[in-house]
Amino acid sequence: MKVEIQPDVRDTASRLGADVPYALKALAGQLADDPDMGRPSELPGILTVTVDGDMFDDCPDLSVGYLREPDRIEIRFLEALPSSETSTDAPDQEQGQTRDEDVSGGVVAAAATVREVADAWRRITGWLRQHAPDSYAALRAGASPAAIAALEEVLGIPIPVELRTLWMLTGGDDGADGWGCLPGNMALMNLDAVAARYRLKMGAQTRQAALNASRPEEERITVWEATRIPVIALGPADHTMGLYLDAATGYLGFFSGEIEAPGDVLDTLVTYLEEAADMLDAPALAARDKPGLIGGTLVWLSSINPAHEQRWQPLSG
């Protein structure tokens, strides 16, 4: 069994203690022999296992989270567990505590984001399963960590944890009768579409950069930033417009076939999904768009074709 350790986990290990990288390597060897040694966690698809720090000279007790696939394991999270011992060296203890809190805080924040995305998406898919089975059936199965890692190589930037989590839950929306399930009848892009649109946008930026070389600085044009990841398309078959997630800021923004307008910021991916779930749960309170049904398909009013308006049934509640 192949065991992979994420670079940020290796960095965390090096900060937690001199022997933590060795402890992590030893655990990787154990997981290769016994990939099911962990126990399920609150995070989707994540198993956790603890490491007894007393077995090493400079290593706290550790909690390690990993993804298990049929042919590989990916270690994704690492944090130091609270120690029951009290150090007599107060300054060193305080410094170590601050370091551990910083590391643990990052892991906890990532874990919270994972839960928020998973909860919002389960609310959406739970509603679709019950009320709009055609839309539910159009959702793809979750993407594998290997597929997401391959996309990350294409992008050349780390994929934010919230987007990685969403793609692990569903690899895209093929649409029902041409309608995506997100507000505006937009659709979550599949990974191939993300890669293709990103390459197209980066190619446009490269050409624009060549033109910018001969322009005054105030007249230079930015078509695309490398940190922008296309996520949601205008429709299942129309990827020319939609929403991107800026990996640098964590916010969504609009993209189109034209030059992007600066500062076109919407929500975080978490708040976007939560609001979509809220509108389905309480359609009478929906502000941005109005959900309804055409047969077994979820259709949002803002982007409905006039020819279908008579068949559209608003939701109550």
Wavefront OBJ file of the C-alpha trace (Angstrom):
o trace
v 0.000 0.000 0.000
v 1.425 3.373 -1.044
v 1.373 6.052 1.687
v 1.691 9.736 0.765
v 2.263 12.592 3.219
v 1.051 16.057 2.245
v 3.793 18.767 2.216
v 1.994 20.907 4.808
v 1.831 17.877 7.117
v 5.606 17.423 6.775
v 6.085 21.114 7.616
v 3.865 20.760 10.666
v 5.786 17.678 11.776
v 9.112 19.519 11.603
v 7.740 22.252 13.886
v 6.253 19.951 16.502
v 9.489 18.240 17.549
v 12.768 16.826 16.290
v 11.486 13.248 16.289
v 7.984 13.958 14.938
v 9.008 13.482 11.262
v 10.485 10.114 12.220
v 7.330 9.201 14.154
v 5.251 10.151 11.139
v 7.442 8.026 8.888
v 7.076 5.089 11.275
v 3.297 5.528 11.253
v 3.326 5.596 7.443
v 5.043 2.210 7.518
v 2.387 0.849 9.872
v -0.423 2.198 7.684
v 1.125 0.560 4.635
v 0.800 -2.792 6.418
v -2.526 -2.060 8.156
v -4.432 0.671 6.262
v -7.568 0.219 8.377
v -5.920 0.776 11.748
v -7.555 4.218 12.137
v -11.056 5.007 13.332
v -13.696 7.102 11.501
v -13.695 10.827 12.298
v -16.252 13.596 11.868
v -14.600 14.570 8.587
v -15.897 12.884 5.425
v -13.650 10.022 4.392
v -11.024 10.778 7.066
v -9.724 8.130 9.476
v -7.716 9.132 12.536
v -5.015 7.372 14.513
v -2.997 8.455 17.549
v 0.743 8.161 18.072
v 2.216 7.676 21.563
v 4.898 10.354 21.853
v 6.624 8.525 24.734
v 8.000 6.067 22.189
v 10.222 8.862 20.809
v 12.639 11.316 22.453
v 11.221 14.627 21.200
v 7.661 13.981 20.140
v 4.305 14.860 21.713
v 1.315 12.574 21.490
v -0.078 13.026 17.978
v -3.418 12.791 16.230
v -3.071 11.965 12.545
v -5.842 12.055 9.944
v -5.645 10.174 6.654
v -7.652 9.285 3.570
v -7.793 5.606 2.647
v -8.243 4.502 -0.964
v -8.043 0.959 -2.401
v -4.432 1.389 -3.520
v -3.101 4.371 -1.577
v -3.247 6.352 1.657
v -2.864 10.103 1.945
v -1.954 11.592 5.345
v -3.785 14.911 5.478
v -3.820 16.237 9.059
v -1.453 16.250 12.001
v -1.819 17.864 15.417
v -0.248 17.569 18.835
v -2.502 16.246 21.572
v -2.563 18.079 24.938
v 0.115 16.851 27.321
v -0.702 15.880 30.888
v 2.824 16.736 32.048
v 3.760 20.218 33.262
v 7.147 21.614 32.359
v 9.259 23.423 35.009
v 10.678 25.725 32.351
v 7.877 28.279 32.056
v 9.246 30.362 29.127
v 9.973 27.260 27.066
v 6.577 25.841 27.987
v 4.799 29.010 26.913
v 6.733 29.149 23.650
v 5.957 25.502 22.912
v 2.329 26.005 23.840
v 2.048 28.963 21.463
v 3.621 26.926 18.680
v 1.309 23.988 19.291
v -1.719 26.273 19.474
v -0.807 27.843 16.119
v -0.441 24.456 14.477
v -3.517 23.022 16.170
v -5.500 26.151 15.327
v -4.773 25.701 11.629
v -5.868 22.082 11.736
v -9.005 22.928 13.703
v -9.898 25.721 11.263
v -9.453 23.357 8.318
v -11.548 20.716 10.055
v -14.293 23.272 10.733
v -14.304 24.295 7.065
v -14.587 20.674 6.000
v -17.578 20.190 8.283
v -19.261 23.394 7.079
v -18.933 22.452 3.404
v -20.032 18.873 4.055
v -23.036 19.977 6.107
v -24.192 22.539 3.532
v -23.784 20.123 0.634
v -25.603 17.323 2.475
v -28.493 19.704 3.109
v -28.641 20.484 -0.620
v -28.360 16.875 -1.772
v -30.772 15.679 0.896
v -33.358 18.116 -0.411
v -32.665 17.094 -4.013
v -32.979 13.412 -3.188
v -36.406 13.980 -1.650
v -37.896 16.651 -3.932
v -35.911 16.752 -7.198
v -34.653 13.235 -7.975
v -33.704 14.115 -11.560
v -31.380 16.865 -10.337
v -29.960 14.553 -7.696
v -29.265 11.853 -10.277
v -27.316 14.371 -12.385
v -24.678 14.848 -9.680
v -21.467 12.938 -10.226
v -19.857 10.743 -7.605
v -17.123 12.314 -5.532
v -13.733 12.787 -7.157
v -10.845 10.703 -5.842
v -7.915 12.338 -4.016
v -5.710 11.197 -6.906
v -7.899 13.035 -9.451
v -7.877 16.181 -7.307
v -4.093 15.930 -6.915
v -3.727 15.634 -10.697
v -5.823 18.776 -11.157
v -3.704 20.539 -8.555
v -0.647 19.801 -10.689
v -2.384 21.340 -13.712
v -3.291 24.467 -11.752
v 0.112 24.774 -10.140
v -1.431 26.077 -6.894
v -2.794 24.352 -3.773
v -6.526 23.680 -3.971
v -8.247 25.217 -0.909
v -9.604 22.734 1.612
v -13.214 23.851 1.089
v -13.053 23.173 -2.654
v -11.177 19.913 -2.161
v -13.901 18.809 0.254
v -16.714 19.707 -2.139
v -15.089 17.813 -5.012
v -14.631 14.776 -2.781
v -18.380 14.855 -2.173
v -19.290 15.344 -5.840
v -17.143 15.542 -8.949
v -19.531 17.877 -10.795
v -23.101 18.423 -11.937
v -24.131 17.106 -15.372
v -27.471 18.905 -15.097
v -31.049 17.724 -15.501
v -32.752 18.915 -18.702
v -29.978 21.493 -19.073
v -30.375 22.994 -15.590
v -27.776 22.905 -12.868
v -28.903 22.627 -9.254
v -27.276 25.803 -7.913
v -28.934 29.264 -7.843
v -29.358 30.720 -11.319
v -29.480 27.110 -12.574
v -25.694 27.133 -12.483
v -23.716 23.908 -12.257
v -20.668 22.750 -10.353
v -17.971 22.157 -12.981
v -16.341 18.755 -13.301
v -12.568 18.537 -12.907
v -11.844 18.222 -16.641
v -13.886 21.352 -17.331
v -12.051 23.212 -14.562
v -8.675 22.300 -16.055
v -9.749 23.250 -19.588
v -11.213 26.618 -18.549
v -8.180 27.410 -16.382
v -5.789 26.692 -19.252
v -7.887 28.867 -21.557
v -7.908 31.750 -19.094
v -4.198 31.511 -18.342
v -3.465 31.414 -22.081
v -5.461 34.609 -22.508
v -3.510 36.213 -19.671
v -0.196 35.195 -21.253
v -1.213 36.850 -24.525
v -2.393 39.916 -22.664
v 0.892 40.103 -20.755
v 2.757 40.275 -24.067
v 0.556 43.222 -25.091
v 0.985 44.848 -21.689
v 4.743 44.999 -22.194
v 4.297 47.891 -24.628
v 1.658 49.723 -22.567
v 2.035 52.255 -19.761
v 1.472 50.648 -16.368
v -1.885 52.374 -15.850
v -3.179 50.935 -19.154
v -2.151 47.340 -18.557
v -4.964 44.801 -18.492
v -5.344 41.714 -16.306
v -7.473 38.994 -17.859
v -6.914 36.331 -15.220
v -5.049 35.728 -11.984
v -3.238 32.427 -11.481
v -4.943 31.971 -8.090
v -8.448 31.935 -9.607
v -9.964 28.468 -9.925
v -13.129 28.118 -12.074
v -15.694 26.306 -9.951
v -19.297 26.970 -11.023
v -20.444 27.390 -14.632
v -23.398 29.230 -16.137
v -24.888 25.840 -16.989
v -23.916 22.185 -17.360
v -22.972 22.726 -21.007
v -21.911 26.396 -20.869
v -18.579 27.056 -19.177
v -17.990 30.472 -20.747
v -19.269 32.265 -17.650
v -19.599 31.425 -13.988
v -17.890 31.761 -10.642
v -14.264 31.260 -9.670
v -12.779 30.705 -6.225
v -9.714 32.837 -5.550
v -7.335 30.558 -3.668
v -5.480 33.609 -2.325
v -8.485 35.352 -0.762
v -11.009 32.536 -0.298
v -13.739 34.525 -2.059
v -15.844 33.783 -5.118
v -16.042 36.128 -8.093
v -17.536 36.235 -11.573
v -15.692 35.126 -14.689
v -16.796 35.498 -18.284
v -15.423 35.360 -21.787
v -14.469 39.021 -21.513
v -11.914 40.856 -19.415
v -12.733 40.334 -15.755
v -13.961 43.294 -13.741
v -11.812 44.002 -10.649
v -13.278 43.522 -7.205
v -16.208 41.423 -8.411
v -16.423 39.500 -5.135
v -19.378 37.469 -3.883
v -19.139 35.056 -0.964
v -16.888 32.354 0.319
v -17.695 28.906 -0.997
v -19.071 27.996 2.431
v -21.489 30.942 2.636
v -22.559 30.398 -0.982
v -23.471 26.770 -0.342
v -25.104 27.566 2.982
v -27.303 30.220 1.382
v -28.322 27.829 -1.405
v -29.286 25.270 1.244
v -31.179 27.930 3.215
v -33.190 28.950 0.136
v -34.230 25.349 -0.451
v -35.157 24.849 3.205
v -37.100 28.130 3.446
v -38.037 29.257 -0.098
v -40.407 31.969 1.186
v -37.371 33.725 2.673
v -35.153 33.304 -0.392
v -33.736 36.649 -1.509
v -31.275 36.074 -4.340
v -33.346 33.570 -6.299
v -36.538 31.524 -6.052
v -36.380 27.719 -6.223
v -39.104 25.692 -7.890
v -39.752 22.436 -9.705
v -40.444 21.290 -13.220
v -41.267 17.644 -12.762
v -38.405 16.073 -10.845
v -35.947 18.857 -11.647
v -34.962 21.801 -9.464
v -35.268 24.998 -11.511
v -34.414 28.469 -10.213
v -36.688 31.282 -11.373
v -34.025 33.859 -12.255
v -32.733 31.926 -15.259
v -35.828 30.073 -16.434
v -36.686 30.102 -20.107
v -40.047 31.910 -20.665
v -41.260 28.871 -22.590
v -41.057 26.838 -19.359
v -42.613 29.329 -16.956
v -46.077 27.775 -17.073
v -44.675 24.388 -16.041
v -42.636 25.869 -13.210
v -44.038 25.238 -9.730
v -42.747 27.480 -6.923
v -41.867 25.874 -3.637
v -43.837 26.589 -0.510
v -42.494 26.906 2.967
l 1 2 3 4 5 6 7 8 9 10 11 12 13 14 15 16 17 18 19 20 21 22 23 24 25 26 27 28 29 30 31 32 33 34 35 36 37 38 39 40 41 42 43 44 45 46 47 48 49 50 51 52 53 54 55 56 57 58 59 60 61 62 63 64 65 66 67 68 69 70 71 72 73 74 75 76 77 78 79 80 81 82 83 84 85 86 87 88 89 90 91 92 93 94 95 96 97 98 99 100 101 102 103 104 105 106 107 108 109 110 111 112 113 114 115 116 117 118 119 120 121 122 123 124 125 126 127 128 129 130 131 132 133 134 135 136 137 138 139 140 141 142 143 144 145 146 147 148 149 150 151 152 153 154 155 156 157 158 159 160 161 162 163 164 165 166 167 168 169 170 171 172 173 174 175 176 177 178 179 180 181 182 183 184 185 186 187 188 189 190 191 192 193 194 195 196 197 198 199 200 201 202 203 204 205 206 207 208 209 210 211 212 213 214 215 216 217 218 219 220 221 222 223 224 225 226 227 228 229 230 231 232 233 234 235 236 237 238 239 240 241 242 243 244 245 246 247 248 249 250 251 252 253 254 255 256 257 258 259 260 261 262 263 264 265 266 267 268 269 270 271 272 273 274 275 276 277 278 279 280 281 282 283 284 285 286 287 288 289 290 291 292 293 294 295 296 297 298 299 300 301 302 303 304 305 306 307 308 309 310 311 312 313 314 315 316 317
